[in-house]
Amino acid sequence: MTLVPHHDGSSLHVSDLAPALGDVVAVRLRVPAGYGPLAAVRTRSNPDHEPEWTDAEPLGSADGWVWWEAAVTVRNPRHGYRWMLQHQDGRVEWLNQTGLHRIETLDSEDFALVATPAPPAWMDESVLYQVFPDRFARSAKADTYPTPAWAIPAQWTDPVDPVMPARSQQFYGGDLDGVIEKLDHLASLGVNLLYLTPVFPAESNHRYDAGSFERIDPLLGGDEAYMRLIEAAHGRGIRVIGDLTSNHSGDSHEWFRAALGHPGAPEEEFYYFTDDANREYVSWLGYASLPKFDWSSEELRRRFVSAEDSVVAKWLKPPYNADGWRIDVANMTGRLGDIDLNAEVRQLLRRTMHAINPETILLGESTNDAVSDLQGDGWHGAMTYPSFTRPLWGWLSEPTGKPYLDATGVELTEPWFFGQPIGGIPRYTASQFAESVTRFSAGIPWRVRLGNMQPLDSHDTARFATNAAPGVIPVAVGLSLTMPGLPVVFAGDEFGLTGIDGEDSRTPMPWGTEGEPDVAERIALYRELIALRRAHPALQSGGFRWLHVDDETVVFVRESPFETVLVLASKGDADAALPTGALAGAAAAEAVFGDALLGVADDGSVLLSADGPAFAVWILPGVAAPAPLTSAGTDEVSRGVVDASEPSPADIVKSA
């Protein structure tokens, strides 16, 4: 790849990641030495949909880069900006989150400053572990709980039955005390954030059809077990977030039962009843068991979110002290036909949670293009698939065509791919993977991108390992833990579990197999890569820059003033040449993971090679940068020094 100007939303290039409206933020651009010559460098913002320009000033040179700085005043809650580079020969270039362009670019793909309160710092430091309670672990106490009338009982070693009604009613009886008993496993992996799918009473094994939000399902151990779990997790340095359905309740929910067939009941305004008798109603995707909430109801907003004893508030406050929420079907919440109250709901959720405890996080499920909802006004991040998970599958999968049964019992051989009727898993190259990541991340502010979950799979998908090409598991796990975003481990992935679709992936955890060679090797892989992520802050919040992309291989760096982390990921054999200036400090690179070669030529160019599949990581010195023009918010930036031996920016601007 040709060396080009670079900017991202990290603290290396932005003086304040949590500005308030009216604040002036210093943004910095670095340009390769010898690039140009340039007549001017400016930022272009669009506050109140009217362009505003600021001139950038040259700062100096360091490690082959010329640095520029401009002051941007934050005038809107999401304040977008891009860079304009005017060449002396008349050419004009624009730099935004999709890259460098010769023609004007879209406002929606600008870099963006967000003026709403920032997420807690611990979010960037987290590695999330997802637990589906019915299938995770079963304590001895579970034997004392009665089997519910809706359930089809199963033994822990029974295979999952993917056909209805067992698909939603097969009941293994995992409980919260079982989770407590396995917290040491989570701690040994190194994960520090536990995400539980719903724990409220319901009439299914997945519990997304809540019968109440006021109590924890007695089949899981009830409120006391939830308190014990959170306390025990906190004692091990593990935070806990819950799962809440803001789009719908179950048809057994006490609010819905109060309104069903009872016109005039206060709760009737919580739902979309379509007949005078309150017998017909709108539900999620037509499933009658999941009646849809009507968020135009002020009373629903009060009971669910804003009241002192609301559903959202109750479980975040003592004695429970949960650390946040993942909101199910966040993308459809408040939306129906010509009604769109989604922004009002997500903003209300955010304000309420911040007032209760600003150290809580709010994640929304938005499984497709989530850009319009991820602008920093509500969700800190999202469970979303097109910006990482889907393109990763496309690149690293080799489907076998193994037959499986769908919910109706029909045998299929076309591999499951996120519900898309496209003939199975698409075949991507490494360059298409990188292109997809860029495309679906470009419209999201950097601060929000860091909160986007990066699962290889989840309780709603097939497991990645099912169709993974030979040898690529370290590549996939490594990318999840080194690219910008919130890494996710779905319980069982570390045991090497497979599953052909979302139901089959909910296999009960195979406790007791940890000593088997293949399982032990997979667990060790997760431990090593999670430890790497947590040991290096640049992997948590450092900037991101692609260095090399071809059909087999991607190479990138995560950068901060204190360290640079170089990553190579390849499905096939890797042979990547990095031009002079692309990787300062390469001679000091320390290999910390994988089996690959790094060579540095006399001119500073770098050659990386490996037999594929390969995943390799090196640690290098941090990025040197000149001292900033302004003093505000620069304590984490000005660690570099100007190299007097390199041409100054003024010389570059003046030279013809």
C-alpha positions in Angstrom: 0.0 0.0 0.0 1.2 3.5 -0.8 1.9 5.6 2.3 -0.8 8.3 2.6 -1.9 10.9 5.1 -3.5 9.5 8.2 -5.9 10.6 10.9 -8.2 8.6 13.3 -10.3 9.4 16.3 -7.8 8.2 18.9 -6.0 10.4 21.4 -3.0 10.3 19.2 -4.8 12.6 16.8 -7.6 14.2 18.9 -6.9 16.2 22.1 -10.2 15.6 23.8 -12.3 12.4 23.3 -15.1 13.7 25.5 -15.7 17.3 24.6 -18.7 19.4 25.6 -20.6 21.6 23.2 -18.6 24.8 22.5 -15.3 23.2 23.4 -12.4 23.7 21.0 -10.6 20.4 20.2 -7.2 20.1 18.6 -7.2 17.6 15.8 -3.9 16.4 14.2 -3.1 15.0 10.8 0.1 13.3 9.8 1.4 13.4 6.3 4.3 11.3 4.9 7.5 13.3 4.5 7.9 14.4 0.9 4.1 14.2 0.2 3.0 17.1 -1.8 4.2 19.8 -1.9 1.1 21.1 -0.2 -0.2 24.7 -0.5 -2.6 24.3 2.5 -4.2 21.9 4.9 -7.6 22.6 6.4 -10.5 20.9 8.2 -14.0 21.2 6.9 -16.9 20.7 9.3 -20.6 21.1 8.7 -22.2 22.5 11.9 -26.0 23.1 11.6 -25.5 21.8 8.0 -23.4 24.9 7.0 -19.7 24.3 6.1 -17.1 25.7 8.4 -13.3 25.7 7.7 -10.3 26.0 9.9 -6.7 26.3 8.7 -4.2 23.7 10.0 -0.7 24.8 11.2 2.4 22.7 10.7 3.8 21.3 13.9 7.1 19.7 12.8 8.3 16.3 11.7 8.9 13.0 13.5 9.8 9.5 12.2 9.1 10.3 8.6 5.8 12.1 9.2 4.9 15.8 9.0 2.3 16.7 11.5 -0.4 19.4 11.2 -2.9 20.7 13.8 -6.2 22.5 13.5 -8.7 23.7 16.0 -12.3 22.5 15.7 -15.1 24.0 17.7 -17.7 21.4 18.7 -21.0 23.0 17.7 -23.3 19.9 17.5 -23.7 16.8 19.7 -22.2 14.8 16.8 -19.7 17.2 15.1 -18.3 15.8 11.9 -15.1 17.0 10.2 -12.8 16.0 7.4 -9.4 17.0 6.1 -8.7 18.9 2.9 -5.2 18.8 1.4 -4.6 21.4 -1.3 -1.5 20.6 -3.4 0.5 23.3 -5.1 -0.1 21.7 -8.5 -3.9 22.4 -8.0 -4.9 18.9 -6.9 -7.3 18.7 -3.9 -7.6 15.6 -1.7 -10.1 14.8 1.0 -9.5 12.5 4.0 -12.4 11.0 5.9 -13.1 7.7 7.7 -13.2 5.8 4.4 -9.7 7.0 3.3 -8.2 9.5 0.9 -10.3 10.8 -2.1 -9.8 13.1 -5.1 -13.5 14.1 -5.1 -15.7 15.5 -2.3 -16.9 13.1 0.3 -20.1 12.4 2.2 -20.8 14.2 5.5 -22.0 10.8 6.9 -18.5 9.4 6.6 -16.6 12.3 8.3 -14.6 11.8 11.4 -16.8 12.8 14.3 -16.5 14.3 17.8 -19.3 13.3 20.2 -20.4 15.8 22.9 -22.6 13.5 24.9 -21.1 12.0 28.1 -18.4 9.4 27.3 -18.7 5.8 28.3 -16.8 4.6 31.3 -13.1 4.0 30.7 -13.5 0.3 31.7 -15.5 -0.4 28.5 -12.4 -0.1 26.4 -10.5 -2.4 28.8 -13.1 -5.1 28.6 -13.2 -8.6 27.1 -16.8 -9.7 27.1 -18.0 -13.3 27.8 -21.6 -14.2 26.8 -23.6 -16.7 28.8 -26.9 -18.3 27.8 -28.1 -19.3 31.3 -30.1 -22.4 30.4 -27.0 -24.1 28.8 -24.1 -22.8 30.8 -23.9 -24.6 34.1 -26.4 -26.4 36.4 -25.9 -26.3 40.2 -27.2 -28.9 42.7 -29.9 -26.3 43.6 -31.4 -26.6 40.2 -32.5 -30.1 41.1 -34.9 -28.6 43.6 -36.7 -26.3 41.2 -39.9 -27.6 39.6 -40.0 -28.2 35.9 -42.3 -25.6 34.3 -45.3 -26.7 32.4 -44.0 -25.2 29.1 -40.7 -27.1 29.3 -39.5 -30.3 27.5 -36.9 -31.5 30.1 -33.4 -32.6 28.8 -30.4 -34.1 30.4 -27.2 -32.1 30.2 -25.6 -34.5 27.7 -28.7 -34.7 25.4 -28.2 -33.2 21.9 -30.0 -30.0 21.2 -33.3 -30.5 19.3 -33.6 -27.8 16.6 -37.2 -28.5 15.6 -40.2 -26.7 17.1 -41.5 -26.9 19.8 -38.3 -28.2 21.4 -36.4 -25.5 19.7 -37.7 -22.9 22.2 -38.9 -25.3 25.0 -36.1 -27.8 25.4 -35.0 -27.2 29.0 -31.6 -28.1 30.4 -32.0 -26.2 33.7 -28.9 -24.2 33.9 -29.1 -21.6 36.7 -27.3 -18.6 38.2 -25.6 -20.6 41.0 -24.2 -22.7 38.2 -22.7 -19.6 36.7 -21.2 -18.6 40.1 -19.6 -22.0 40.4 -17.8 -21.4 37.0 -16.7 -17.8 37.6 -13.1 -19.1 38.2 -13.1 -20.4 34.7 -14.0 -16.9 33.4 -11.3 -15.4 35.6 -8.7 -17.9 34.3 -9.6 -17.0 30.7 -9.0 -13.3 31.6 -12.4 -12.0 30.6 -13.7 -9.1 32.8 -17.2 -8.5 31.5 -20.0 -11.0 31.8 -23.1 -10.6 29.6 -26.1 -12.7 30.5 -28.9 -13.2 28.1 -32.3 -12.6 29.8 -32.8 -13.9 33.3 -36.5 -12.8 33.8 -39.3 -15.4 34.1 -40.6 -16.5 30.7 -42.1 -19.4 28.8 -39.1 -20.4 26.7 -35.5 -21.5 27.2 -34.2 -18.2 25.7 -36.3 -16.0 28.0 -36.7 -13.2 25.4 -40.5 -13.5 26.0 -40.4 -12.0 29.5 -43.4 -12.6 31.8 -42.1 -9.9 34.1 -39.2 -7.5 34.5 -39.7 -7.2 38.2 -38.0 -10.4 39.4 -35.4 -12.9 38.4 -36.7 -16.3 37.2 -37.0 -18.6 40.2 -35.8 -21.4 37.9 -32.5 -19.5 37.8 -32.4 -19.0 41.6 -34.4 -15.8 41.8 -33.3 -12.3 43.0 -31.0 -13.6 45.7 -29.0 -15.7 43.2 -28.7 -12.7 40.9 -27.3 -10.6 43.8 -24.9 -13.4 44.7 -23.7 -13.7 41.1 -23.0 -10.0 40.6 -21.3 -9.8 44.0 -19.1 -12.9 43.3 -18.2 -11.6 39.8 -17.3 -8.2 41.1 -15.1 -9.9 43.7 -13.1 -11.4 40.8 -12.9 -8.1 38.8 -15.7 -9.1 36.4 -18.5 -6.7 35.7 -22.0 -7.9 34.7 -24.5 -6.6 32.2 -28.1 -7.8 31.7 -30.2 -8.3 28.6 -33.5 -6.3 28.3 -36.1 -6.5 25.6 -37.3 -2.9 24.9 -39.1 -3.8 21.6 -41.5 -6.3 23.1 -42.5 -8.4 26.1 -43.8 -11.9 26.2 -47.5 -12.6 25.9 -47.4 -13.9 29.5 -46.1 -10.5 30.8 -48.1 -9.0 33.6 -48.6 -5.7 31.7 -49.8 -7.5 28.6 -52.2 -9.8 30.6 -53.6 -6.7 32.3 -54.5 -5.2 28.9 -55.4 -8.3 26.8 -59.2 -8.3 26.5 -59.5 -5.4 28.9 -60.2 -2.2 27.0 -59.5 0.8 29.1 -56.8 -0.9 31.3 -53.9 1.5 31.9 -51.5 -0.9 30.3 -53.4 -1.0 27.0 -51.4 2.0 25.8 -48.2 0.0 26.3 -49.0 -2.1 23.2 -50.4 -1.7 19.7 -53.9 -3.3 20.0 -55.7 -3.2 16.7 -59.3 -4.0 17.7 -61.7 -2.6 20.2 -61.7 -5.7 22.3 -57.9 -5.6 22.8 -57.6 -9.1 21.4 -55.6 -8.4 18.2 -52.2 -6.7 18.4 -48.9 -6.0 16.7 -46.1 -8.4 17.6 -42.4 -8.8 16.7 -42.2 -10.2 13.1 -45.7 -11.7 13.6 -44.8 -13.9 16.5 -47.9 -13.7 18.7 -45.9 -14.6 21.8 -44.0 -11.3 21.5 -46.4 -8.3 21.6 -44.7 -5.1 20.6 -44.3 -2.1 22.9 -45.8 1.3 21.9 -43.2 3.9 23.1 -45.6 6.8 22.6 -47.0 5.8 26.0 -45.5 8.1 28.7 -46.5 5.6 31.4 -44.6 2.9 29.6 -41.5 5.2 29.5 -41.9 5.9 33.2 -42.3 2.3 34.3 -39.7 0.9 32.0 -37.1 3.6 32.1 -37.4 6.9 33.9 -39.1 6.3 37.3 -37.0 5.8 40.4 -38.2 2.2 40.6 -38.2 1.6 36.8 -37.1 -1.7 35.3 -33.9 -0.1 34.0 -33.2 1.5 37.3 -34.0 -1.3 39.7 -31.3 -3.8 38.5 -28.6 -1.1 38.3 -29.1 0.1 41.9 -28.3 -1.7 45.2 -28.6 -4.4 46.2 -28.1 -5.8 42.6 -25.6 -3.3 41.2 -25.5 -4.5 37.6 -23.1 -2.7 35.4 -25.2 -2.0 32.3 -27.6 -3.3 29.8 -27.5 -4.9 26.3 -30.8 -4.0 24.7 -32.4 -6.7 22.5 -33.8 -5.7 19.1 -32.7 -2.2 19.7 -32.9 -1.4 16.0 -36.7 -2.0 16.0 -37.5 -0.4 19.3 -40.0 2.5 18.9 -40.3 1.9 15.2 -43.4 0.8 13.3 -44.3 2.0 9.8 -44.4 5.8 9.9 -43.6 5.9 13.6 -40.0 6.3 14.7 -39.4 7.0 18.4 -36.1 5.1 18.5 -33.9 8.1 19.2 -36.2 9.2 22.0 -36.0 5.8 23.6 -32.3 5.3 23.4 -31.6 8.8 24.6 -34.0 8.3 27.5 -32.2 5.0 28.4 -28.8 6.7 28.2 -29.8 9.7 30.4 -31.5 7.5 33.0 -28.6 5.2 33.3 -26.0 8.0 33.4 -28.0 9.7 36.2 -28.1 6.4 38.2 -24.5 5.5 37.7 -22.3 7.0 35.0 -20.1 4.0 35.2 -22.7 1.8 33.5 -22.7 0.9 29.8 -25.5 0.7 27.2 -25.2 -1.6 24.2 -27.9 -2.1 21.6 -28.6 -5.0 19.3 -28.6 -3.8 15.7 -27.5 -6.7 13.6 -27.3 -5.0 10.2 -26.2 -1.6 9.0 -26.4 0.3 12.3 -24.8 3.6 11.3 -27.8 5.8 11.7 -28.4 4.7 15.3 -24.8 4.7 16.4 -23.9 8.4 16.5 -23.2 8.6 20.2 -26.6 10.0 21.4 -27.7 6.7 23.0 -25.9 3.4 22.6 -22.3 3.3 23.7 -21.9 0.5 21.1 -23.8 -2.3 19.5 -24.0 -6.0 18.9 -23.8 -5.7 15.1 -22.5 -8.1 12.5 -21.6 -6.4 9.1 -18.6 -4.4 10.4 -16.7 -7.5 11.6 -18.5 -10.8 12.0 -20.0 -11.3 8.6 -17.0 -10.3 6.5 -14.8 -12.4 8.8 -16.9 -15.5 8.1 -16.8 -14.7 4.4 -13.0 -14.6 4.4 -12.1 -17.4 6.8 -14.9 -20.0 6.1 -14.9 -23.1 4.0 -18.4 -24.6 4.3 -18.8 -28.3 4.2 -22.4 -28.5 3.3 -23.2 -30.6 6.3 -27.0 -31.2 6.5 -29.1 -29.9 9.3 -32.8 -29.4 10.3 -34.5 -26.0 10.4 -37.2 -25.1 12.9 -39.8 -26.9 10.9 -37.8 -30.1 10.5 -36.8 -29.5 6.9 -33.3 -30.7 6.0 -31.0 -28.1 4.6 -27.4 -28.2 3.3 -27.0 -24.5 2.5 -24.8 -23.1 5.3 -26.6 -20.7 7.7 -25.5 -17.1 7.1 -27.3 -14.6 9.3 -30.7 -15.2 7.8 -29.6 -14.0 4.4 -31.0 -15.9 1.4 -27.9 -15.6 -0.6 -26.9 -19.2 -1.2 -24.8 -19.7 2.0 -21.7 -18.1 3.2 -20.2 -15.7 0.6 -16.5 -16.1 -0.4 -14.4 -13.0 0.5 -10.8 -12.2 0.0 -8.8 -10.6 2.7 -9.1 -7.3 0.8 -12.9 -7.6 0.7 -12.8 -8.3 4.5 -10.9 -5.0 5.0 -13.2 -3.2 2.6 -16.3 -4.4 4.5 -14.8 -3.4 7.9 -14.1 0.1 6.5 -17.5 0.5 4.8 -19.6 -0.4 7.8 -17.4 1.5 10.3 -16.9 4.7 8.4 -20.1 6.3 9.4 -19.6 5.6 13.2 -17.7 8.0 15.5 -14.5 6.5 16.7 -15.6 6.6 20.3 -18.7 4.5 19.5 -16.8 2.1 17.3 -14.7 1.1 20.3 -17.9 -0.1 22.0 -19.2 -2.2 19.1 -19.1 -5.8 20.0 -16.9 -8.1 17.9 -18.2 -11.6 18.2 -17.1 -14.5 16.1 -20.6 -15.8 16.8 -23.4 -15.5 19.4 -26.4 -17.3 20.7 -28.3 -16.1 17.6 -25.8 -17.5 15.0 -24.1 -20.6 14.0 -20.7 -21.0 15.6 -17.8 -19.8 13.5 -15.8 -23.0 14.1 -18.5 -25.0 12.3 -17.4 -23.8 8.9 -14.0 -22.4 9.7 -11.2 -23.2 7.1 -8.4 -25.4 8.5 -6.1 -23.6 10.8 -7.9 -20.2 10.9 -9.2 -20.3 14.5 -6.2 -18.3 15.8 -6.6 -15.8 13.0 -10.3 -15.2 13.8 -9.8 -15.1 17.6 -6.8 -12.9 17.2 -8.6 -10.4 15.0 -11.5 -10.1 17.4 -9.0 -9.2 20.2 -6.8 -6.8 18.2 -9.1 -4.8 16.0 -11.0 -1.7 17.3 -14.1 -2.8 19.2 -15.3 -4.8 22.2 -14.1 -8.5 22.0 -16.7 -11.1 22.6 -16.3 -14.8 23.6 -19.6 -16.8 23.3 -19.4 -19.4 26.1 -18.3 -22.7 24.5 -16.1 -21.2 21.8 -13.1 -21.7 24.0 -14.1 -25.4 24.2 -14.2 -25.7 20.4 -17.9 -26.1 20.2 -19.7 -26.1 16.8 -23.3 -25.4 15.9 -24.9 -25.2 12.5 -27.3 -22.4 13.3 -28.4 -20.3 16.2 -30.3 -23.0 18.1 -27.6 -25.7 17.5 -25.0 -23.3 18.8 -26.7 -23.3 22.2 -25.1 -26.6 23.2 -24.7 -27.1 26.9 -21.2 -26.5 28.1 -19.0 -29.6 28.1 -17.6 -29.2 31.6 -15.1 -31.8 32.5 -13.5 -31.9 29.0 -11.0 -29.2 29.8 -8.1 -31.7 30.0 -8.7 -33.2 26.6 -5.8 -32.2 24.3 -7.9 -30.3 21.7 -10.0 -28.5 24.3 -6.9 -27.6 26.4 -5.2 -26.2 23.3 -8.2 -24.1 22.4 -8.6 -22.8 26.0 -4.9 -21.9 26.0 -5.2 -20.0 22.8 -8.0 -17.9 24.2 -6.1 -17.3 27.5 -3.0 -16.1 25.6 -4.8 -13.8 23.2 -7.0 -12.3 25.9 -3.9 -11.7 28.1 -2.3 -9.9 25.1 -5.3 -7.7 24.7 -5.5 -6.7 28.3 -1.7 -6.2 28.7 -1.5 -3.6 25.8 -3.6 -0.4 26.1 -3.0 0.3 22.4 -5.1 -2.7 21.6 -7.9 -1.3 23.7 -8.1 2.3 22.6 -5.1 3.0 20.3 -5.5 4.3 16.8 -5.9 2.0 13.8 -4.1 2.1 10.4 -4.0 -0.5 7.6 -0.5 -1.1 6.4 -1.0 -3.9 3.8 -4.0 -5.6 2.3 -4.0 -8.3 -0.5 -6.2 -11.3 -1.3 -4.7 -13.5 1.5 -3.3 -11.1 4.1 -4.1 -8.0 6.1 -1.5 -6.1 8.2 -2.4 -3.2 10.5 -1.2 -1.3 13.5 -2.8 -0.1 16.7 -1.0 3.0 17.8 -0.5 5.2 20.8 2.2 7.5 22.0 3.4 4.7 24.3 3.4 1.7 22.1 2.6 0.4 18.6 1.1 -3.1 18.1 1.7 -4.6 14.7 -0.6 -7.4 13.6 -0.5 -9.8 10.6 -3.4 -12.0 9.8 -3.4 -14.3 6.8 -5.5 -17.2 5.5 -2.8 -18.3 3.1 0.9 -17.7 2.9 1.8 -14.1 3.7 4.4 -12.0 1.9 3.8 -8.3 2.7 6.2 -5.5 1.8 5.8 -2.2 3.8 7.3 0.9 2.2 9.9 3.1 3.9 8.3 5.2 6.6 5.2 3.0 7.1 6.5 1.4 10.3 8.8 3.5 12.4 10.8 1.6 15.0 10.5 -1.8 13.1 14.1 -2.7 14.0 13.0 -2.8 17.6 10.0 -5.0 17.0 9.4 -7.7 19.6 7.5 -10.7 18.5 4.8 -11.6 21.1 2.5 -14.0 19.3 2.6 -16.3 16.3 5.2 -17.6 13.9 6.1 -15.1 11.3 9.3 -13.3 10.1 9.9 -9.5 10.1 12.8 -8.1 8.2 14.0 -4.5 8.0 16.0 -3.2 5.0 18.6 -0.5 5.1 16.1 2.0 3.7 13.6 1.3 6.5 11.2 -0.7 4.4 9.8 -3.9 6.1 9.1 -7.4 4.8 6.7 -9.7 6.7 6.3 -13.3 5.7 4.6 -16.4 7.2 3.3 -19.8 6.2 -0.5 -19.6 6.3 -2.8 -19.6 8.0 -1.0 -17.2 10.3 -1.7 -14.7 13.0 1.3 -12.8 14.4 1.8 -9.8 16.7 4.8 -7.6 17.4 5.2 -4.8 19.9 7.1 -1.6 18.8 7.8 1.8 20.3 5.1 4.3 20.5 4.4 7.0 17.9 6.7 10.0 18.2 4.9 13.3 17.5 5.9 17.0 17.7 4.6 19.1 20.6 1.1 20.4 20.0 0.2 24.0 19.4 -2.4 24.0 22.2 -2.0 22.8 25.8 -5.6 21.6 26.4 -6.1 17.8 26.4 -2.5 17.1 25.2 -1.1 15.2 28.2 -1.3 11.9 26.3 -0.1 13.2 23.0 3.1 15.2 23.0 5.6 12.5 23.9 7.5 12.7 20.6 10.1 15.2 19.6 10.7 17.1 16.3 13.5 15.5 14.3 15.6 18.5 13.2 17.2 16.4 10.5 13.9 16.1 8.5 12.4 18.8 6.4 10.1 21.2 8.3 6.5 21.5 7.3 7.2 25.1 6.4 9.8 23.9 3.9 7.4 21.4 2.4 4.7 24.0 2.0 7.1 26.5 0.4 8.9 24.1 -1.9 7.8 23.9 -5.5 
